Amino acid sequence: MEHAARILVIEDDRALNDQLAELLQGHGYQVSQCFDGEQGLLAALDPSVELILLDVLLPVRDGFSLLKLLRQSLHTPVIMLTACGAEEERIQGFSQGADDYLAKPFSFTELVLRIEALLRRARGRMTPSADLTQLTHDELWLDRRRQQAGFRQVSLDLTPIQFKLLWTLVQNRGEVLSKPFLYQQVLEREFSRYDRSLDMHLSRVRRKLDEAGMGGACLQTVHGTGYLFK
């Protein structure tokens, strides 16, 4: 092994999480642990993470939702941990970008072999670069390449940060995105509850949507959680 790969374990069963961490560290891996989906998502955005073990049933944010958001920006290998015999979970996991799965209870020897195979494959490939460049929703359109957006024939005069914020919310329409996640994805810094920057940017985007005739009500604040494009 070229270096000690960092593995992120996202599993709410603390006994299993601790057991996996101990066993993986015994095999020379660096291990980070998370016990709910939202904290797991934030940790998964760290580019130093080389592989993720992801439970399906997690508090706060489930594994499928986490994987869907992660795959918009990163291609980190993911092994999903599913309930024994839950074929629909495996199908959904693969459709949203999982690389492999293991049904609980699983053999630790098999897990290590699958981790090694995925790491070899990941280190030998180039990261895909074919990202989505255009989004539309009703008559709202966003062009990522030109950094332009508009509603019908009216252009929205958005700053780069405002464009990125609107893009992220529209791309995940119908899903509540937490402030810590948006800080990392949009502002590219850690969340602070005393920092009002994100609120100000969202307020300006909402006002510009109003001025363009779309109405800013589509950008909703979910108090205590984050924001939602509906």
PABAZA-972562 format. One line per field, with one value per residue (C-alpha): residue number from 1; residue in one letter; x, y, z. Coordinates in steps of 0.5 Angstrom, whole numbers, m for minus. Layout:
N
titor <- NUM:...
drenke <- A:...
u <- X:...
v <- Y:...
w <- Z:...
//
This chain:
230
titor <- 1:2:3:4:5:6:7:8:9:10:11:12:13:14:15:16:17:18:19:20:21:22:23:24:25:26:27:28:29:30:31:32:33:34:35:36:37:38:39:40:41:42:43:44:45:46:47:48:49:50:51:52:53:54:55:56:57:58:59:60:61:62:63:64:65:66:67:68:69:70:71:72:73:74:75:76:77:78:79:80:81:82:83:84:85:86:87:88:89:90:91:92:93:94:95:96:97:98:99:100:101:102:103:104:105:106:107:108:109:110:111:112:113:114:115:116:117:118:119:120:121:122:123:124:125:126:127:128:129:130:131:132:133:134:135:136:137:138:139:140:141:142:143:144:145:146:147:148:149:150:151:152:153:154:155:156:157:158:159:160:161:162:163:164:165:166:167:168:169:170:171:172:173:174:175:176:177:178:179:180:181:182:183:184:185:186:187:188:189:190:191:192:193:194:195:196:197:198:199:200:201:202:203:204:205:206:207:208:209:210:211:212:213:214:215:216:217:218:219:220:221:222:223:224:225:226:227:228:229:230
drenke <- M:E:H:A:A:R:I:L:V:I:E:D:D:R:A:L:N:D:Q:L:A:E:L:L:Q:G:H:G:Y:Q:V:S:Q:C:F:D:G:E:Q:G:L:L:A:A:L:D:P:S:V:E:L:I:L:L:D:V:L:L:P:V:R:D:G:F:S:L:L:K:L:L:R:Q:S:L:H:T:P:V:I:M:L:T:A:C:G:A:E:E:E:R:I:Q:G:F:S:Q:G:A:D:D:Y:L:A:K:P:F:S:F:T:E:L:V:L:R:I:E:A:L:L:R:R:A:R:G:R:M:T:P:S:A:D:L:T:Q:L:T:H:D:E:L:W:L:D:R:R:R:Q:Q:A:G:F:R:Q:V:S:L:D:L:T:P:I:Q:F:K:L:L:W:T:L:V:Q:N:R:G:E:V:L:S:K:P:F:L:Y:Q:Q:V:L:E:R:E:F:S:R:Y:D:R:S:L:D:M:H:L:S:R:V:R:R:K:L:D:E:A:G:M:G:G:A:C:L:Q:T:V:H:G:T:G:Y:L:F:K
u <- 0:3:0:m5:m11:m16:m23:m29:m34:m41:m45:m50:m49:m44:m41:m41:m38:m32:m31:m30:m25:m21:m21:m19:m14:m11:m10:m6:m12:m13:m20:m25:m32:m39:m46:m51:m52:m51:m44:m43:m44:m40:m34:m35:m33:m26:m22:m17:m22:m21:m26:m33:m37:m44:m50:m57:m61:m58:m61:m62:m60:m61:m55:m58:m59:m52:m50:m54:m51:m44:m44:m45:m38:m34:m33:m30:m31:m37:m39:m46:m48:m55:m60:m59:m64:m66:m65:m69:m63:m58:m61:m62:m55:m52:m57:m55:m47:m45:m39:m41:m45:m45:m51:m50:m48:m42:m35:m29:m24:m29:m30:m22:m22:m27:m24:m17:m20:m24:m18:m13:m19:m20:m12:m11:m17:m18:m23:m29:m30:m36:m40:m47:m47:m54:m61:m68:m74:m80:m78:m72:m65:m58:m52:m46:m41:m43:m45:m51:m58:m65:m73:m76:m73:m70:m63:m61:m55:m52:m45:m41:m43:m50:m50:m47:m52:m58:m55:m54:m61:m64:m60:m63:m70:m75:m69:m67:m60:m57:m53:m46:m47:m48:m42:m38:m40:m42:m38:m32:m31:m33:m40:m41:m47:m45:m44:m49:m46:m50:m57:m55:m53:m60:m64:m61:m62:m69:m70:m67:m72:m78:m75:m75:m82:m81:m82:m77:m82:m79:m73:m75:m72:m73:m72:m66:m64:m63:m66:m70:m72:m79
v <- 0:7:10:9:10:14:11:14:10:12:8:10:3:5:m2:m4:3:2:m5:m3:3:m2:m7:m3:1:m6:m7:0:4:11:11:17:16:19:17:20:22:30:29:24:28:34:29:25:32:32:30:26:21:15:10:11:5:8:5:6:7:13:19:26:24:17:14:14:22:23:19:23:29:27:24:31:33:27:20:17:10:8:1:1:m3:m6:m10:m18:m19:m12:m13:m6:m2:m5:m3:4:4:2:7:13:11:6:2:m4:m7:m12:m15:m15:m19:m19:m23:m18:m21:m20:m13:m12:m15:m11:m5:m7:m8:m1:3:m1:1:8:10:7:11:19:22:23:31:30:35:37:44:46:46:48:48:50:57:58:56:56:55:53:54:61:63:66:64:67:67:66:72:76:75:74:79:74:74:68:66:67:63:57:58:58:52:48:49:48:41:39:41:39:37:41:43:44:51:47:43:49:53:48:47:54:59:53:54:52:54:58:60:67:68:71:71:65:68:75:71:67:74:77:71:71:78:78:72:76:82:77:75:68:70:68:64:58:59:57:57:51:54:51:46:50:52:49:50:48
w <- 0:m2:4:10:6:10:11:14:17:18:22:28:31:36:38:30:28:34:32:25:27:31:26:20:24:26:18:18:15:18:20:22:25:24:27:23:16:17:20:16:9:12:14:7:3:6:0:4:5:0:2:5:9:9:13:10:16:19:24:21:14:11:7:0:1:3:m3:m8:m5:m5:m12:m14:m13:m11:m13:m7:m7:m3:0:3:9:8:12:10:4:3:m5:m6:m2:m6:m13:m10:m7:m14:m18:m14:m15:m9:m12:m7:m2:4:7:15:18:14:14:16:12:6:8:8:1:m2:1:m2:m9:m9:m7:m12:m18:m15:m15:m22:m25:m27:m24:m28:m30:m34:m30:m31:m34:m35:m30:m31:m27:m30:m33:m29:m32:m30:m34:m30:m36:m37:m30:m32:m30:m31:m31:m38:m42:m35:m33:m26:m24:m19:m16:m17:m10:m11:m17:m14:m8:m13:m17:m11:m8:m15:m16:m10:m10:m5:m1:6:5:12:13:15:8:4:8:5:m2:m3:1:2:9:16:19:24:28:29:21:17:10:8:10:7:0:0:2:m4:m9:m7:m8:m15:m16:m14:m19:m25:m24:m21:m14:m8:m4:m8:m3:3:10:15:21:25:20:13:6:1:m6:m7
//
